Amino acid sequence: MSRREGETKRCTDRLQVNRDLINVNFEGYKLSLDSLPMYKLDLASGLDMALVTDDQYSYQYLKAFGNHNHLFSDAWNSQYVWFVDKTWTIYRAEMIQESKRLKVDSCYTIGEAASKRLISGRLNVTLCFASKHYAVVSDGTGWLYLVFTGDRSALSAWKECGRCEPLGAGVGFTVIDSVEQKCEEAGSVIDVVCLHVDKKSLDASHGMKNTHVLSSDFITKLQWITLSTNAACSFNMSRLRTIECTSCPQFVAIHHNASRLIVITDKTLKFIHDSVKAIVTPSLPNEFCIEQQEKAYTWSQREEEVTVTFHLSSHGALTKSHIDFTLDTRHLQVNLNKENDSVVLISGNLFDVVSVQDSTWTLTDNNILEIVLFKSVPAQWQFLIEGDDRGEPLFDNEKLAEINEQLSIYTSDTLKTCDESSQAAFNTEQLEECDALSDDDFSVWSVCADSHQVIQQMNISSHQWLFHAGSPSPGEYPVICLRHDVDGIIWQPKGGLSCGSDESESLCWQHVSTFNALGYVHASKQQRKFMTCCPDFSYCVIADCVRHVYVYYQMTRLVCPLRNRKTGETVQSIAKQHLISLDTTENIRGLHATNSNIFVLSDKTLFAISVVE
């Protein structure tokens, strides 16, 4: 089924839980007393950190930059992590399992670090790998670097392809995502999404006619930058698109062919600028128009009859001879035939069969035409005339009273009690604080790169946000984790090959894994700062602000089954958890999980925790 360009597809059925991945008999995690091997390495120059200044006081700044993860991952080389020290040197870290040591190698140094680090209000350096051989770096002061990395597993020398200030001098930003596309000619195209917080504009171009007090003085903007490279590894910025978000998004990802952008946010977003193609504001659909057309008639129903009423005072004095009434068992047509005034009042197929002999119509002195149709089968009608929306349905007072009585048990302020013979009533006191839904109204937005329109939207506010993690493997979307009942469910976008009208190209979210009872675990960690999972989803990890790291494994089968002493039941598998205390009191600045190791970064130390048993 095709749809008009610019029409939003409201996806309410995309989060379909795979019941095979839900463990309804999960009884909890068992704390393991076994210690996990932990290795650490002191950083010679310390970690580079840009703190939020007094001028960056808004909630937008704190949400966008206040909880920055200083460890960067690579989907093409998942065993490594990268970080930036105070000299603005990018280091690659890996855990050597054979020699049981943590190894760190320098890869690239950003120029003019000594002077740029002193710029007030700068942001943290961010690193994002666009492909197997390209990386994008932002220094937080407004400069964007495109770097040719070569084979990163072989630690080849990184070569700077060029730099630019895409948003203007001194406009700092962070890089969120990037992707490379090979061109038919020599070279490639790299799309980059950057985030920065800007002052709200009050000019007429943004529709601000009054200078009233705004809810916030700042607004978040996503800058979609397209870089074109050639065979000589130099590049130029060929396109810049700006998306305005009312609040900082939780998740942003570019499609692999750069045809769309996926954004998860609790507010609205829209394109406001494109350097190549003009932004065309779509006309408002009819269903959103404020002005409502006056209804041609009203109709109401009881169990055995339907009453249709026309107010014809605008047609002057009328008599019964002016009314042409035709009724069949499933069809009704009423015409008003008057000199110089001929109107079809109603015509079409009825919802159900009626009794022609028992049905009547009357015309009062006030030009009110009333039609009473007697139903052949007593039943509730969903509509009067098929395809006719000119009528306004009215509800009978007795019917409304009956509905209100049925709903009173759900809307009453008084808790319903029960006797011994009835089933126990639901008690809201059984709910805990973590069971309450968030006030944030999160939605998944899929916006088209070319038409600038929202092509899909899905509301996920009924599921509490837990975390998001990087791509499990090259060519795949990053994953998100939402709470479903008490569990944490891992969702990954699939499909969405283009912005065409084919239904098969719609973006769907696949349930790929489940972390049992993670919703309650998440709520219990009041000091949590970072949360993520490994690429194969065998465990998830939570890091506090200081010192403590918690690891939660999936169910694993025991070599020797255990027996419950009380019930005598044999336990074949358990889910373990580990509590790890770091040998430092420094704040935790970064967290990353691989299939075999957990990397934790503090102000001056890098830790590696082996999770392979």
C-alpha positions in Angstrom: 0.0 0.0 0.0 1.4 3.3 -1.0 1.2 6.5 1.1 1.6 10.2 0.3 5.0 11.8 0.4 5.5 13.4 3.8 2.8 11.3 5.5 3.9 9.8 8.8 3.4 6.0 9.3 2.4 5.5 12.9 3.9 2.2 14.0 2.3 0.9 17.1 3.0 -2.8 16.5 6.7 -2.8 15.9 7.8 -3.9 19.4 6.7 -7.5 19.2 8.2 -9.6 22.1 9.6 -13.0 21.2 8.1 -15.2 23.9 10.8 -17.8 23.3 13.3 -15.3 24.8 11.3 -14.7 28.0 12.0 -16.8 31.1 8.8 -16.7 33.2 10.4 -19.0 35.8 13.4 -16.9 36.5 14.1 -16.9 40.3 16.9 -14.3 40.6 20.6 -13.9 40.3 23.0 -15.8 42.6 25.9 -13.8 44.0 29.2 -15.5 43.0 32.0 -15.4 45.6 34.6 -16.2 42.9 36.8 -13.2 42.1 37.2 -12.1 38.5 40.8 -11.4 37.3 41.3 -7.6 37.2 44.2 -5.7 35.6 45.0 -2.0 35.7 47.3 0.5 34.0 48.1 4.0 35.2 47.7 6.7 32.5 50.9 8.7 32.1 49.2 12.0 31.2 45.8 11.4 32.8 42.4 11.5 31.1 41.3 14.5 29.1 38.0 15.9 30.5 36.0 19.0 29.6 33.7 20.0 32.4 30.4 21.9 32.0 30.9 25.6 32.7 28.5 28.1 34.3 27.4 29.3 30.9 26.3 25.8 30.0 23.7 25.7 32.8 20.7 24.2 31.0 19.3 20.8 31.3 20.0 20.3 27.6 23.8 20.7 28.3 23.8 18.4 31.3 21.9 15.6 29.4 24.0 15.9 26.3 27.4 16.3 27.7 27.3 15.9 31.5 27.6 12.0 31.5 30.1 11.6 28.7 31.6 8.1 28.2 35.3 8.5 27.6 35.8 5.0 26.2 35.1 4.5 22.5 34.3 1.2 20.8 34.9 -0.2 17.3 32.5 -2.6 15.7 35.2 -3.8 13.3 37.6 -4.6 16.1 35.5 -5.3 19.1 38.4 -6.5 21.3 39.8 -2.9 21.4 38.8 0.3 23.2 40.0 3.9 22.6 40.4 6.9 24.8 42.0 10.4 24.7 44.5 11.6 27.3 45.4 15.2 28.3 47.8 15.6 25.4 44.9 14.9 23.0 46.6 11.6 22.0 44.2 8.8 21.0 45.2 5.5 22.5 44.2 2.0 21.7 43.9 -0.4 24.6 43.6 -4.2 24.5 43.8 -7.1 27.0 46.4 -9.6 26.1 45.0 -12.9 27.4 48.1 -15.0 26.8 50.4 -12.7 28.9 47.7 -11.5 31.2 48.5 -7.9 30.7 46.8 -4.6 29.6 48.5 -3.1 26.6 48.1 0.5 25.4 49.4 2.0 22.1 49.2 5.6 20.8 47.5 6.0 17.4 47.0 9.7 16.6 47.5 13.1 18.2 45.2 16.0 17.5 47.0 19.2 16.6 47.2 22.4 18.7 46.1 20.6 21.8 48.0 22.9 24.2 46.0 26.0 23.1 42.6 24.4 22.3 42.4 22.7 25.6 42.3 26.1 27.4 39.3 27.3 25.4 36.4 28.0 27.9 33.2 26.1 27.2 34.8 23.5 25.0 33.3 20.0 24.9 35.0 16.6 25.2 36.9 15.0 22.4 34.8 12.4 20.6 35.8 9.6 18.3 33.6 7.6 15.9 34.6 4.9 13.4 32.7 5.3 10.1 34.1 2.2 8.5 37.0 -0.3 8.6 39.5 2.3 7.5 38.0 5.7 8.4 37.5 7.6 11.7 35.8 10.9 12.5 37.1 13.0 15.4 35.7 16.2 17.0 38.0 18.2 19.3 35.0 19.9 21.0 36.1 23.4 19.9 34.3 23.3 16.5 36.8 21.4 14.4 35.9 18.1 12.6 38.8 15.8 11.5 38.5 13.0 9.0 41.3 10.4 9.6 42.3 7.5 7.5 43.2 4.7 10.0 44.1 1.9 7.7 44.0 -1.5 9.4 43.4 -0.7 13.0 44.1 -4.2 14.2 47.6 -3.9 12.8 48.1 -0.5 14.4 49.1 1.2 11.1 49.8 4.9 11.1 46.7 7.2 11.0 46.7 9.8 8.3 44.7 13.0 8.6 42.6 13.6 5.4 41.6 17.1 6.4 39.7 19.3 8.9 36.9 21.8 8.8 34.6 23.9 11.0 31.2 22.8 9.7 29.2 24.9 12.1 31.3 27.9 12.1 34.2 29.1 14.2 34.0 28.2 17.9 30.7 26.2 17.7 31.6 23.0 19.7 29.9 19.7 19.0 30.2 16.0 19.6 30.1 13.2 17.1 27.3 10.7 17.6 27.4 8.4 14.6 29.0 8.1 11.2 28.9 5.8 8.2 30.9 5.4 5.0 29.5 4.6 1.5 31.6 3.6 -1.4 31.1 5.5 -4.6 31.2 4.2 -8.2 34.0 6.7 -8.8 37.2 6.7 -6.8 36.6 7.8 -3.3 33.7 7.5 -0.9 31.0 9.5 1.0 31.0 9.7 4.7 27.9 10.8 6.6 28.4 12.2 10.1 25.8 13.2 12.7 26.9 15.7 15.3 25.1 17.1 18.3 25.4 20.6 19.8 23.2 22.8 22.0 22.3 26.3 20.8 20.5 29.3 22.1 16.8 29.5 21.0 16.1 31.9 18.2 13.2 34.4 18.5 13.2 35.5 14.9 10.2 35.2 12.6 11.8 32.4 10.6 11.2 30.1 13.5 7.7 31.2 14.0 8.3 33.2 17.2 6.0 36.2 16.9 5.9 37.1 20.6 8.8 37.6 23.0 7.1 35.7 25.8 9.1 33.6 28.3 10.3 30.3 26.8 10.3 27.0 28.6 14.1 26.8 28.0 16.6 29.2 26.5 18.4 26.4 24.7 17.6 23.8 22.0 19.4 20.7 20.8 20.4 20.5 17.2 21.6 17.5 15.2 23.9 18.4 12.3 23.9 15.8 9.5 27.2 16.4 7.6 28.1 14.7 4.3 31.8 14.5 3.5 33.0 13.5 0.0 36.5 12.0 -0.3 38.6 11.2 -3.3 41.4 8.8 -4.2 44.0 11.1 -2.6 42.2 10.8 0.8 41.3 14.5 0.8 37.7 15.6 1.5 35.2 18.4 1.2 31.9 19.0 2.9 29.2 18.5 0.2 26.0 18.8 2.3 24.8 20.1 5.7 21.4 19.3 7.1 20.1 20.6 10.5 17.5 18.8 12.6 16.1 20.7 15.5 15.1 18.7 18.6 13.2 20.2 21.6 15.3 18.0 23.9 18.5 16.0 23.8 17.8 12.6 22.1 18.5 9.3 23.9 19.6 7.5 20.7 20.7 8.5 17.2 21.8 6.2 14.3 22.3 6.7 10.6 21.1 4.0 8.2 23.9 2.2 6.4 23.0 3.8 3.0 22.4 7.2 4.7 18.8 7.3 3.5 17.3 7.9 6.9 18.1 8.9 10.5 16.7 7.1 13.5 16.2 9.3 16.6 14.7 8.4 20.0 13.6 11.5 22.0 10.8 12.6 24.3 10.0 15.7 22.2 9.4 16.6 18.6 12.0 17.1 15.9 12.1 18.7 12.4 14.4 19.7 9.6 15.2 23.4 9.6 18.1 23.6 7.1 19.5 21.8 4.1 22.4 23.3 2.1 21.4 21.3 -1.1 17.6 21.0 -1.1 15.0 23.5 0.2 12.9 22.5 3.2 9.2 22.2 2.2 6.7 22.4 5.1 3.9 19.9 4.4 0.4 21.0 4.6 -1.5 20.0 7.7 -3.7 16.9 7.2 -7.4 17.3 7.4 -7.7 15.3 10.6 -5.4 17.9 12.4 -7.3 21.0 11.2 -8.6 23.1 14.0 -11.8 24.2 12.2 -14.4 21.5 12.2 -17.1 21.3 9.6 -20.7 21.6 10.9 -22.4 18.2 11.0 -25.3 17.6 8.5 -27.3 15.5 11.0 -27.1 13.7 14.4 -28.0 10.2 15.2 -28.5 8.1 18.3 -29.4 4.5 19.1 -31.0 2.3 21.6 -31.0 -1.5 21.7 -33.9 -1.8 19.1 -34.0 1.5 17.3 -31.9 4.3 15.7 -33.0 7.9 15.6 -31.7 10.3 12.9 -32.3 14.1 13.2 -32.0 16.8 10.6 -32.3 20.6 11.4 -33.6 22.2 8.2 -34.4 25.7 9.4 -32.1 27.2 6.7 -34.3 25.9 4.0 -37.3 28.0 4.9 -40.9 26.7 5.4 -41.2 23.0 4.6 -44.0 20.5 4.3 -44.0 16.8 4.0 -44.4 17.0 0.3 -40.9 18.5 0.1 -39.4 15.3 1.6 -38.6 12.3 -0.7 -38.1 9.3 1.7 -36.9 6.0 0.3 -36.0 3.1 2.7 -34.9 -0.5 1.9 -33.8 -3.1 4.4 -30.1 -2.0 4.0 -30.4 1.3 2.2 -31.6 4.7 3.2 -32.0 7.8 0.9 -33.7 11.1 1.9 -34.0 14.0 -0.6 -35.2 17.6 0.0 -37.1 18.6 -3.2 -38.1 22.3 -3.2 -38.2 24.8 -5.9 -34.6 26.1 -6.4 -33.5 24.0 -3.5 -32.9 20.4 -4.1 -30.6 18.6 -1.7 -29.7 15.0 -0.9 -29.9 14.9 2.9 -28.6 11.3 3.3 -27.9 8.3 1.0 -26.1 5.1 1.5 -26.0 1.6 2.9 -27.0 1.1 6.5 -24.8 -0.7 9.1 -27.4 -3.5 9.5 -30.8 -4.6 8.4 -33.9 -2.6 9.5 -37.6 -3.3 9.5 -39.1 -1.1 6.7 -42.7 -1.5 8.0 -42.0 -0.4 11.5 -39.7 2.6 10.6 -41.2 6.1 10.4 -40.3 9.7 9.8 -41.9 13.0 10.9 -41.4 16.7 10.1 -42.2 19.2 12.9 -43.3 22.8 12.5 -39.7 23.9 13.4 -38.4 22.1 10.3 -36.9 19.3 12.3 -36.9 16.0 10.4 -36.7 13.0 12.6 -36.3 9.4 11.2 -36.8 6.4 13.5 -35.3 3.1 12.1 -36.2 -0.2 13.9 -33.4 -2.7 13.9 -34.2 -6.2 12.7 -31.5 -7.6 15.0 -31.0 -5.8 18.4 -27.3 -4.9 18.3 -24.9 -2.0 18.7 -24.3 -0.2 15.4 -20.7 1.0 14.8 -21.9 3.6 12.2 -25.1 4.7 10.5 -24.2 5.1 6.8 -21.2 3.3 5.3 -18.5 5.8 4.3 -20.6 8.9 5.6 -18.8 10.9 8.3 -21.2 13.9 8.1 -23.3 12.7 11.0 -22.6 13.2 14.7 -23.4 10.3 16.9 -25.1 11.0 20.2 -25.1 8.7 23.1 -28.2 7.8 25.1 -28.1 8.9 28.7 -29.2 5.5 30.0 -26.4 3.9 27.9 -23.8 6.3 29.3 -24.9 5.7 32.8 -24.5 1.9 32.2 -21.0 2.4 30.8 -20.0 4.6 33.7 -21.2 2.0 36.2 -19.1 -0.6 34.5 -16.0 1.6 34.6 -16.5 2.9 38.1 -14.4 0.1 39.6 -11.4 1.4 37.6 -11.9 5.1 38.1 -13.0 5.3 41.7 -10.8 6.9 44.3 -11.9 4.3 46.8 -10.1 1.0 46.9 -12.5 -1.8 46.2 -12.6 -4.4 49.0 -13.5 -8.0 48.6 -15.1 -10.8 50.7 -13.8 -14.3 51.1 -16.0 -15.6 48.3 -14.6 -13.3 45.7 -11.2 -12.9 44.1 -8.8 -10.6 45.9 -8.8 -7.1 44.5 -5.7 -5.5 43.0 -3.8 -3.5 45.7 -1.8 -0.6 44.5 0.3 -0.8 47.6 1.9 -3.8 46.0 3.5 -1.6 43.4 7.0 -0.2 44.0 8.4 3.2 43.0 10.3 1.6 40.1 7.1 0.2 38.7 5.8 3.7 37.9 6.0 4.9 34.3 8.3 7.7 33.4 6.9 11.1 32.7 9.0 11.3 29.5 7.0 10.5 26.4 9.6 8.8 24.3 9.1 8.1 20.6 11.2 6.5 17.9 11.4 8.8 14.9 12.6 7.8 11.4 13.3 10.8 9.2 14.0 10.7 5.5 17.3 12.3 4.3 15.9 13.6 1.0 12.3 14.5 1.7 13.0 15.8 5.2 9.8 14.2 6.4 9.1 11.9 9.3 8.3 8.6 7.6 7.8 6.5 10.7 7.0 7.2 14.3 6.5 4.8 17.2 5.7 5.7 20.8 7.6 3.7 23.4 6.7 5.7 26.5 5.1 2.6 28.1 8.5 1.0 28.3 11.1 2.4 30.7 14.4 3.4 29.0 17.4 1.4 30.4 20.4 1.9 28.1 21.8 1.7 24.6 24.9 -0.1 23.3 27.0 -0.1 20.2 26.6 -2.2 17.1 27.1 -5.9 17.8 28.9 -6.3 14.5 29.8 -4.2 11.4 26.9 -3.2 9.2 24.3 -3.5 12.0 22.4 -0.8 13.9 23.2 -0.1 17.6 20.9 -1.7 20.1 18.7 -0.3 22.8 17.4 -1.9 26.0 13.8 -1.2 27.3 12.1 -2.5 30.3 9.3 -5.0 29.7 7.5 -5.9 32.9 10.5 -6.7 35.2 12.9 -7.7 32.4 15.2 -5.7 30.1 14.7 -6.5 26.5 17.3 -5.8 23.8 15.8 -4.3 20.6 17.6 -3.8 17.3 16.4 -2.0 14.3 16.0 -4.0 11.1 15.0 -3.1 7.6 14.4 0.4 6.5 16.4 0.1 3.3 15.1 3.3 1.8 12.4 5.9 2.1 10.2 4.4 -0.6 6.6 3.5 -0.3 7.0 -0.2 -0.2 5.8 -1.7 3.1 8.7 -4.1 3.2 11.1 -1.2 3.5 9.6 -0.1 6.8 11.8 -0.1 9.8 11.1 -2.8 12.3 12.5 -3.5 15.8 13.6 -7.1 16.5 13.7 -8.6 20.0 17.2 -10.1 20.0 17.9 -10.9 23.7 16.5 -10.6 27.2 18.2 -9.8 30.5 16.0 -11.3 33.2 14.8 -8.9 36.0 17.0 -6.2 34.7 14.3 -3.6 35.3 14.4 -4.2 39.1 18.2 -4.4 39.0 18.3 -1.1 37.2 16.0 0.5 39.8 18.0 -0.7 42.7 21.3 0.9 41.6 20.7 4.5 42.7 24.4 5.4 42.2 24.6 4.0 38.6 26.4 6.1 36.0 27.0 3.8 33.0 25.2 0.7 31.8 25.9 -1.5 28.8 26.1 -5.1 27.5 28.6 -7.1 25.5 28.1 -7.8 21.7 26.9 -11.4 22.2 24.5 -10.4 25.0 26.0 -13.0 27.4 26.1 -10.4 30.2 25.3 -6.8 31.1 27.3 -4.5 33.4 26.4 -1.5 35.5 29.0 1.0 36.8 28.5 3.3 39.8 29.8 6.8 39.9 32.7 5.6 42.0 34.4 2.2 42.6 31.7 -0.4 42.2 30.9 -2.5 39.0 28.1 -5.0 38.8 28.0 -7.9 36.3 24.9 -9.9 35.5 25.2 -13.1 33.4 22.6 -15.0 31.4 21.4 -18.4 32.6 24.2 -21.0 32.3 23.8 -24.7 32.7 25.6 -26.3 35.7 28.1 -29.1 35.3 26.8 -30.7 38.5 23.1 -29.9 39.2 22.1 -28.6 42.6 19.2 -29.6 44.7 17.0 -27.3 46.8 17.0 -28.6 50.4 13.5 -27.2 51.1 11.6 -28.3 48.0 13.8 -31.1 46.7 13.8 -29.5 43.3 16.8 -30.0 41.1 18.4 -26.8 39.7 20.0 -27.4 36.3 21.1 -23.8 35.5 21.6 -20.5 37.4 22.3 -16.8 36.6 25.3 -15.4 38.3 26.1 -11.9 39.4 29.4 -10.4 40.4 30.2 -7.4 42.6 33.6 -5.8 41.7 35.3 -3.2 43.8 37.9 -1.1 41.9 41.2 -0.3 43.6 40.6 3.5 43.3 38.4 6.2 44.7 38.5 8.2 41.5 35.3 8.8 39.5 34.4 6.3 36.8 34.6 8.1 33.5 34.1 5.3 31.0 32.7 1.8 30.6 32.8 -0.6 27.7 32.1 -4.4 27.5 33.5 -6.9 25.1 32.7 -10.6 24.9 35.7 -11.4 27.1 36.6 -8.2 29.1 35.1 -5.2 30.8 37.0 -2.0 30.4 36.6 0.7 33.1 38.2 4.1 32.9 38.8 6.5 35.8 40.6 9.8 36.0 44.1 8.3 35.9 43.7 4.5 35.6 42.4 2.0 33.0 41.0 -1.3 34.4 40.4 -4.5 32.5 38.2 -7.2 34.1 38.2 -10.6 32.5 34.7 -12.2 32.5 35.6 -15.4 30.6 35.2 -18.3 33.0 
